[in-house]
């Protein structure tokens, strides 16, 4: 009887010609993977259809599929004096903008593309309202420590330190470092009516420039293009870039690690950077 129940609970499937018992856990995993694959295919089809038809019904379906992302991002601002429901509405505007601008041929996950747009819309909401964000004292103090640590580590390492290196230097977590660095965005308080004109007859204030696009959001396509271009490089080319720009090694040190001449490293580095530049220029013009 026990064996019969076991047979009912466990299905048989083939792996390389041998019959293997699939546990309930494995069955659930395969079922979830199939559902995920179907969701991605269905989502891609919706984006393609919306790109062609701009149908409001299709857009509404995409919004409903990604509204959880908006809710998650909106809750990051829940302690800034505004109802989360209002922030979700604002974030949804950002989601719609991201859906309208998304290009499936870019080969980037939609959530990766949409997140900066949604967050930017929420930040713009606070900025346009003119509400100041109160920074906790602990973050103000940590931000000062981070600034000093960056200066000290830059001199010691002769390059910009990573978040992990700053965290280790201050004996805090990487998340705390990132949180402290984000507060620097709200330290500078100036009057919106401040006159920015110089010797010209035309007078204009800071308020007139508040609505300009966030450069970080504009640069997301450049970062996507760069990521795609890096994937096309050989392992040796990728390693040379990593050692030069992430580890901060000199060409001579790279040559010693790879067992090649410094001149060869110089040629490879120059050629690789040229390939990346041409690839990004082509993608921008496409």
N, C-alpha and C positions, 0 to 999 in steps of 0.2 A: 504493500500500500504506500509506504514511504517513497519507494522508487517510482511509483506511478505519479505521485504528486510532484516529485522532482522533475520527471519528464514533462509534466504539464507546465512547470514553472520555467524550465530552461529549454530554449530552442537549439536546434542543431544548425550549424552553418559550416561551410567549407573554407579552409585556409590552406592554400597550396596543395589541394587534393586530399588533405586529411580532415576527418570529421572532428570538430572541436566544440565543446560545450560553451555556449554564450551565457554569461551570467546576466541577471537582471540589470546590474549596473552597466554592463557593456551595451545591453539593448537600449537602455535609456540614453546613453551617450550617443549611440548611433542615431537614435531618433531625434535627439536635440541637434546633432550635426546636420541631419537632413533638413530639419525645419529651418536652421540657420541658412543653409545653402539656398533653400527655396525663398526665404525672406530677401536675401541679397539679390537673387535673380528677379524676383517680383519688384523690388525697389528700383533696380536698374531699368526694368521695362517701364516703370512709371515715369522715371526721369526722362527717358528717351521719348515717351509719348508726350510728356509735358513740354519738352523742348520743341516738338513739332506743332502741337496744337494750342499750347498755352491755355488749356482748359481749366477753368476755375474748379471744377469737380476733381480733377486729378491733383491740382495743387492742394485742395483741402484734404485729400487723402494723404498726401505727403506730409502735410502739417500735422495731422493726427498721428502719423507714424513716428514723428520726431519731437512731439510736444514734451515728452519726458526729458529730453535733453534741455529744453528751455526751462522746465521746472527745476532741474538740478542746478543749472547755472544761476537762475534767479535766486535760489536759496543761499547762494554764496554772499548775497548782498542783504540778507534779511535783517541784519543788525544796524542798518544805516538809516533807519527812521521812516521807511516807506513800506506799506503793505506788500507782502510777497505777491498777492494777486495782481497788483498794479505792475509789478516788475515782470511778472509772467506775460502780461499783455504787451508790455514794451518789448520783451524778449521775443515774443511771437512775431512782431514786426521785423525784427532782425532775421528770424528764421525764414520768413516769406522772402525777404531780400536775398538771402542765401540760396533759396530754392530757385528764384528767378535768374540768378547769375551763375548757377552751378553748371559746369561743363563736364559731362561724363567722360569725354575723351582725355581729360587731364589725368586720369588714372589715380585719383586721390580719394580717400574715404570722405563721404559727405560730412560726417561728424567733425572730421579734422578741418574741413573747409568752413563749416558753419559756425563752429565755436567762437572764433574771433569776431565774426560779424554779430552774433547774438550778444556777446559780452560788450562789444563796442557800442551797440545800440543802448544797452542798459546804462553804461557809463555816460553816454551822451545825454541820456535822460536826466541823470543827476547834474551833469555839467550845465545843461541848458536851463535847468531850474535854479541854478546858482546855489544849491545847498552844499555846505561844507561837510566833509566827512571827518568826524573826530577820530583821531588816531590814538589808541591806547598808549599810555606812557611807556609800558614795557617794550612796545614795538618801536617807539621813538628812540629809546635808549639802545635797543638792539640795532636799529638802523645806523646809528652813529658808530657802533662797534664794527658793524659790517663794512662801513666806509673806510675806517682805519685799517681793518684787516685786509681789504682789497689793495690799499696803497702799500702796506707792508709786504704782502705776498707778491705783488707785482714786482717790487724791487728785488726780493729774494729769488723769485723764479724767473725773472726777466720775461714774463708773459702774464697775461690776464689769468687769474686763478679760476678754477671751476667752483661751482656751488659746493661740491663735496669737500674741496680743500678749505674753503672759507668756514664751512661747518666744523670741520675737524680742528681748525685753528682756534675757533671760539668755543669748542666743546658744546655745540648745539646740534640740532638735527637740520638736515637740508631743507625740510619743509619750513622750519622757523626762519632760516635765512631767506628763502623765497618770499615768505610773508612779510618780513622786515623790508626787503628790497622793494616790494610792491607799494609800501607806505610812502616811499619817496615821491610817488606821483601826486600826493595830496599835500606835500609840505609847502609848496610855493603858493602863497595867497596874495593876489594883487587885485586892485580895483578893476572891475569890468569897464569902467568909464575912463581908465587911464589913457591919456593921449599918446599915440604911437607915432604921430607925425614928426618930421624933423624940420628942415628948412623950407618945406614946400608950403604952398598956400592951402592945400587940401588937408583937412583935419579928419582923422579917423581914430577910433578907439579899439581896445582889445576885444570888446563885445562883437565887433564886426567880423572878427576872425575866429571866433569860438567855434563856429560850425564847420571848420575845415576838416577834411578826411584825416583819420588817424593813419600815420605813415606805417605803423606796424601792420595795420589791416591791408594797406595797399601792397605791402611786401609779401603777403602770403603766397601769391602766385609765383614770385621769384624763388621763394624757398621750395615750393613744390617742383618747379623746373629744375632747380639745383639738385634736389633729391633724385629726380628721374635721371639726370645726367650722370650723377655719381654711380648709379647702378650699372651704367654701361662701361665703366672703366674696368681695367683688369685688376686683379688682386694686388699686384705690385704697385700699380698707380694709386689705388686706394690707400695702401699702406704708407706710401711716400707722403701723400696729403695728410694722413693722420699723424705721422711722426713730425711733420713740419709745422702744421697749424694747430694741432691739439696737444701734442707733447712738447712743442717748442724746440725741437732739436735742430741743430745746424745741418747744412748739407753734408759736411764732413762726418758728423755723428751718424747721420742716416746711412751714408756710404759704408761706414764701419759695421752697422747693424745688418745691412743687406748683403755685404760682401762684394760691393761693386765700387767703381771709382766715383770720386766726388763730381767729376765732369759729367759722368753718365747720369748721376742723380740730378744735376743741374739741367741737362737736356730733357730728361723725363719730366721733371717738374714744370719746365717751361712749356713743353708740348701738352701736358695734361691740363694746365690752366688755360691754354689756348683752345683746347677741345671743349672745355666747360663753357668758356665765354661764347664760342660759336654756337653751341647747343642752346644756351639760354637766349641768345639773340634770335635764333630761328623760332624758338617757342614763343617769344614775345610777339614776333611778327605774324605767327600763325593765326 
